[in-house]
């Protein structure tokens, strides 16, 4: 979170900061979720604890093939182009204006040319930096427009190892002609003589 990035005004600032005063009573899980949103993370309850997983590049932790899913079927769906936004309006507290509420307008010019203006409004929790608000808007637009396909399937015990936010590969023989994975049906062990 402390990696220095451009603030959009010729200087550098930490990638994420959270400047907040909590002076009201709230549900504990909601407060934790709000804090996690400050660094683009999501929270979930699992394995007896509350966990946070950040949206960042990571390696894959497993793979699923037609051989280890129920009936060998993967079900794919795409998000509708109508729900993909092209403009993000980000609310934050401007530290350069006595921490008064401010709006930052972030747009995807190519998306506007293709699909028109489709706005999404977001509140940047604990954000007092214009640069961080802009990065949040760009992330939201990029994510919606690049992560458009989802896959669903029913797996056996292999699926128990996957947690929310984990990356895994799908090798579906119905979508590609190359087979990169499978299961062994039989193993013959020959005695060494």
C-alpha positions as a Markdown table, in Angstrom:
| # | Residue | x | y | z |
|---|---|---|---|---|
| 1 | Unk | 0.0 | 0.0 | 0.0 |
| 2 | Unk | 2.9 | 2.4 | 0.6 |
| 3 | Unk | 4.4 | 2.0 | -2.9 |
| 4 | Unk | 4.9 | 5.5 | -4.3 |
| 5 | Unk | 2.9 | 6.2 | -7.4 |
| 6 | Unk | 2.2 | 9.4 | -9.4 |
| 7 | Unk | -0.3 | 11.7 | -7.8 |
| 8 | Unk | -1.3 | 13.0 | -11.3 |
| 9 | Unk | 0.1 | 16.5 | -10.5 |
| 10 | Unk | 3.8 | 15.8 | -10.9 |
| 11 | Unk | 4.5 | 14.4 | -7.5 |
| 12 | Unk | 4.5 | 11.1 | -5.7 |
| 13 | Unk | 2.2 | 9.7 | -3.1 |
| 14 | Unk | 1.5 | 6.3 | -1.5 |
| 15 | Unk | -0.7 | 4.1 | -3.6 |
| 16 | Unk | -3.3 | 3.9 | -0.8 |
| 17 | Unk | -4.0 | 6.0 | 2.3 |
| 18 | Unk | -6.9 | 5.9 | 4.6 |
| 19 | Unk | -7.7 | 9.0 | 6.6 |
| 20 | Unk | -10.9 | 8.5 | 8.5 |
| 21 | Unk | -12.6 | 9.3 | 11.8 |
| 22 | Unk | -15.3 | 6.9 | 12.9 |
| 23 | Unk | -17.5 | 8.6 | 15.5 |
| 24 | Unk | -20.8 | 6.6 | 15.0 |
| 25 | Unk | -21.8 | 3.2 | 15.9 |
| 26 | Unk | -21.8 | 0.7 | 13.0 |
| 27 | Unk | -21.9 | -3.0 | 12.4 |
| 28 | Unk | -18.3 | -4.3 | 12.9 |
| 29 | Unk | -18.3 | -6.3 | 9.6 |
| 30 | Unk | -19.5 | -3.2 | 7.7 |
| 31 | Unk | -16.6 | -1.1 | 9.1 |
| 32 | Unk | -14.1 | -3.8 | 8.3 |
| 33 | Unk | -15.5 | -4.0 | 4.7 |
| 34 | Unk | -15.3 | -0.2 | 4.4 |
| 35 | Unk | -11.7 | -0.3 | 5.5 |
| 36 | Unk | -10.9 | -3.1 | 3.0 |
| 37 | Unk | -12.5 | -1.1 | 0.2 |
| 38 | Unk | -9.9 | 1.6 | 0.8 |
| 39 | Unk | -7.2 | -0.7 | -0.7 |
| 40 | Unk | -9.5 | -2.4 | -3.3 |
| 41 | Unk | -10.1 | -5.5 | -1.2 |
| 42 | Unk | -13.2 | -7.6 | -0.3 |
| 43 | Unk | -13.9 | -9.3 | 2.9 |
| 44 | Unk | -15.5 | -12.6 | 3.6 |
| 45 | Unk | -16.1 | -14.9 | 6.6 |
| 46 | Unk | -14.5 | -18.3 | 6.3 |
| 47 | Unk | -12.5 | -20.8 | 8.3 |
| 48 | Unk | -13.8 | -19.2 | 11.5 |
| 49 | Unk | -12.2 | -15.8 | 10.8 |
| 50 | Unk | -12.8 | -12.6 | 8.7 |
| 51 | Unk | -10.5 | -12.5 | 5.8 |
| 52 | Unk | -9.6 | -9.7 | 3.3 |
| 53 | Unk | -8.4 | -10.4 | -0.2 |
| 54 | Unk | -6.9 | -7.6 | -2.3 |
| 55 | Unk | -7.4 | -7.2 | -6.0 |
| 56 | Unk | -3.8 | -7.6 | -7.2 |
| 57 | Unk | -1.8 | -9.8 | -9.6 |
| 58 | Unk | -1.2 | -13.2 | -8.2 |
| 59 | Unk | -0.3 | -16.7 | -9.4 |
| 60 | Unk | -2.8 | -19.5 | -9.9 |
| 61 | Unk | -3.5 | -21.9 | -7.1 |
| 62 | Unk | -5.2 | -24.7 | -9.0 |
| 63 | Unk | -6.8 | -25.9 | -12.2 |
| 64 | Unk | -10.1 | -27.4 | -13.3 |
| 65 | Unk | -10.7 | -29.5 | -16.3 |
| 66 | Unk | -13.6 | -31.4 | -17.8 |
| 67 | Unk | -12.2 | -34.4 | -15.9 |
| 68 | Unk | -12.6 | -32.9 | -12.4 |
| 69 | Unk | -16.0 | -31.1 | -12.7 |
| 70 | Unk | -19.5 | -32.6 | -12.5 |
| 71 | Unk | -20.6 | -34.0 | -15.9 |
| 72 | Unk | -17.5 | -32.3 | -17.4 |
| 73 | Unk | -19.5 | -29.1 | -18.0 |
| 74 | Unk | -18.4 | -25.5 | -17.6 |
| 75 | Unk | -21.2 | -22.8 | -17.9 |
| 76 | Unk | -20.0 | -19.5 | -19.2 |
| 77 | Unk | -21.7 | -16.1 | -19.1 |
| 78 | Unk | -20.8 | -12.6 | -20.1 |
| 79 | Unk | -21.8 | -9.4 | -18.5 |
| 80 | Unk | -24.1 | -7.3 | -20.6 |
| 81 | Unk | -22.6 | -4.3 | -22.4 |
| 82 | Unk | -25.4 | -2.3 | -21.0 |
| 83 | Unk | -24.1 | -2.7 | -17.4 |
| 84 | Unk | -20.5 | -1.7 | -18.2 |
| 85 | Unk | -19.9 | 1.8 | -17.2 |
| 86 | Unk | -17.9 | 4.4 | -19.1 |
| 87 | Unk | -17.8 | 7.2 | -16.5 |
| 88 | Unk | -17.0 | 7.0 | -12.8 |
| 89 | Unk | -17.9 | 9.8 | -10.4 |
| 90 | Unk | -15.9 | 9.3 | -7.2 |
| 91 | Unk | -16.8 | 11.0 | -3.9 |
| 92 | Unk | -13.9 | 11.8 | -1.6 |
| 93 | Unk | -12.8 | 14.4 | 1.0 |
| 94 | Unk | -10.4 | 16.9 | -0.5 |
| 95 | Unk | -7.4 | 17.6 | 1.8 |
| 96 | Unk | -6.6 | 20.7 | -0.2 |
| 97 | Unk | -10.0 | 22.2 | 0.6 |
| 98 | Unk | -10.3 | 21.6 | 4.4 |
| 99 | Unk | -11.5 | 18.0 | 3.8 |
| 100 | Unk | -14.7 | 19.1 | 2.3 |
| 101 | Unk | -16.6 | 16.5 | 0.1 |
| 102 | Unk | -15.4 | 16.6 | -3.5 |
| 103 | Unk | -16.2 | 14.8 | -6.8 |
| 104 | Unk | -13.8 | 13.4 | -9.3 |
| 105 | Unk | -15.0 | 12.6 | -12.8 |
| 106 | Unk | -13.1 | 9.8 | -14.5 |
| 107 | Unk | -14.0 | 8.7 | -18.1 |
| 108 | Unk | -13.1 | 6.0 | -20.5 |
| 109 | Unk | -13.0 | 7.9 | -23.8 |
| 110 | Unk | -13.0 | 4.8 | -26.0 |
| 111 | Unk | -15.9 | 3.3 | -24.1 |
| 112 | Unk | -17.9 | 6.6 | -24.4 |
| 113 | Unk | -17.4 | 6.5 | -28.2 |
| 114 | Unk | -18.6 | 2.9 | -28.4 |
| 115 | Unk | -21.4 | 2.8 | -25.8 |
| 116 | Unk | -22.2 | 6.4 | -24.8 |
| 117 | Unk | -22.1 | 7.8 | -21.2 |
| 118 | Unk | -23.0 | 5.2 | -18.5 |
| 119 | Unk | -22.2 | 6.6 | -15.1 |
| 120 | Unk | -21.3 | 4.8 | -11.9 |
| 121 | Unk | -21.1 | 6.7 | -8.6 |
| 122 | Unk | -18.7 | 5.5 | -5.9 |
| 123 | Unk | -17.5 | 6.7 | -2.5 |
| 124 | Unk | -13.8 | 6.4 | -1.8 |
| 125 | Unk | -13.8 | 5.5 | 1.9 |
| 126 | Unk | -11.1 | 7.4 | 3.9 |
| 127 | Unk | -9.7 | 8.9 | 0.7 |
| 128 | Unk | -8.4 | 12.5 | 0.9 |
| 129 | Unk | -6.3 | 12.4 | -2.3 |
| 130 | Unk | -7.5 | 13.4 | -5.7 |
| 131 | Unk | -4.9 | 11.1 | -7.3 |
| 132 | Unk | -6.2 | 8.1 | -5.3 |
| 133 | Unk | -9.8 | 8.9 | -6.2 |
| 134 | Unk | -8.8 | 9.0 | -9.9 |
| 135 | Unk | -7.0 | 5.6 | -9.6 |
| 136 | Unk | -10.1 | 4.1 | -7.9 |
| 137 | Unk | -12.3 | 5.4 | -10.9 |
| 138 | Unk | -9.9 | 4.0 | -13.5 |
| 139 | Unk | -9.7 | 0.6 | -11.6 |
| 140 | Unk | -13.5 | 0.4 | -11.5 |
| 141 | Unk | -13.9 | 1.2 | -15.2 |
| 142 | Unk | -11.0 | -1.1 | -16.3 |
| 143 | Unk | -12.3 | -4.0 | -14.2 |
| 144 | Unk | -15.9 | -3.7 | -15.5 |
| 145 | Unk | -14.7 | -3.6 | -19.1 |
| 146 | Unk | -12.0 | -6.2 | -19.0 |
| 147 | Unk | -13.3 | -8.8 | -16.6 |
| 148 | Unk | -16.5 | -9.6 | -18.5 |
| 149 | Unk | -16.7 | -13.4 | -18.6 |
| 150 | Unk | -17.5 | -15.7 | -15.7 |
| 151 | Unk | -17.6 | -19.4 | -15.4 |
| 152 | Unk | -19.6 | -21.7 | -13.1 |
| 153 | Unk | -19.2 | -25.4 | -12.4 |
| 154 | Unk | -19.6 | -28.0 | -9.7 |
| 155 | Unk | -16.4 | -29.5 | -8.4 |
| 156 | Unk | -15.4 | -32.2 | -6.0 |
| 157 | Unk | -12.9 | -31.9 | -3.2 |
| 158 | Unk | -10.6 | -29.9 | -5.5 |
| 159 | Unk | -13.0 | -26.9 | -5.1 |
| 160 | Unk | -12.6 | -26.9 | -1.3 |
| 161 | Unk | -9.1 | -25.5 | -1.6 |
| 162 | Unk | -10.2 | -22.4 | -3.6 |
| 163 | Unk | -11.0 | -19.3 | -1.6 |
| 164 | Unk | -12.6 | -16.1 | -2.8 |
| 165 | Unk | -10.2 | -14.1 | -4.8 |
| 166 | Unk | -8.0 | -17.0 | -5.7 |
| 167 | Unk | -6.8 | -17.4 | -9.3 |
| 168 | Unk | -7.2 | -20.8 | -11.1 |
| 169 | Unk | -7.1 | -22.0 | -14.6 |
| 170 | Unk | -9.8 | -23.7 | -16.6 |
| 171 | Unk | -8.9 | -26.2 | -19.3 |
| 172 | Unk | -12.2 | -26.8 | -21.2 |
| 173 | Unk | -11.8 | -29.3 | -24.1 |
| 174 | Unk | -15.0 | -27.9 | -25.6 |
| 175 | Unk | -13.4 | -24.5 | -26.1 |
| 176 | Unk | -9.9 | -25.5 | -27.2 |
| 177 | Unk | -8.6 | -28.3 | -29.3 |
| 178 | Unk | -5.5 | -28.8 | -27.1 |
| 179 | Unk | -5.8 | -31.0 | -24.0 |
| 180 | Unk | -3.5 | -29.9 | -21.2 |
| 181 | Unk | -4.9 | -31.9 | -18.3 |
| 182 | Unk | -7.0 | -34.9 | -17.4 |
| 183 | Unk | -7.2 | -37.8 | -14.9 |
| 184 | Unk | -5.5 | -41.2 | -14.8 |
| 185 | Unk | -8.0 | -44.1 | -15.2 |
| 186 | Unk | -5.6 | -46.8 | -14.4 |
| 187 | Unk | -2.1 | -47.3 | -13.2 |
| 188 | Unk | -0.2 | -50.6 | -13.8 |
| 189 | Unk | 2.7 | -51.3 | -11.6 |
| 190 | Unk | 5.1 | -53.8 | -13.0 |
| 191 | Unk | 7.5 | -55.6 | -10.7 |
| 192 | Unk | 11.2 | -54.9 | -11.3 |
| 193 | Unk | 13.1 | -58.0 | -12.1 |
